């Protein structure tokens, strides 16, 4: 279990033609993918039916090791969920003893960029072959259109997560984030 969480598995026959096949990824079906998204902190209190709306606007992508998934400065057009593999943020190669900037299966990376219509602040690269679920802004829009109360739930979950990471959020900052999220959704519809 620990090796799987770290994105490691026994070596198999590698052809070099298909990173997913070479890495022996287990591609989740739609039901499993919905459960994996719901298990994340920002979507934990959203119904399975609502998350299914987002999944319709998602794609699974495979990346070989040492590939850029997100470049710092790119527009946040998707939310990324690591399904398999190990990724890291920053400009330099991750050191073996520095896992503080690592992303493992079950981690979302930089959801604020997509939710707020911002750019990504850091470059995210794969350390191992990786399977990633990319949820487009259209999926997020479908989720929020289905039930406008979901936007405030997700915003609250984001502020809780940021507070857990040491960033202080007061009610004024929370309300500003909700307004920005609503504005980003309006501009996405145009």
Order of alpha helices (4+ residues) and beta strands (2+ residues): alpha-alpha-alpha-alpha-beta-beta-beta-beta-beta-beta-alpha-beta-beta-alpha-alpha-alpha
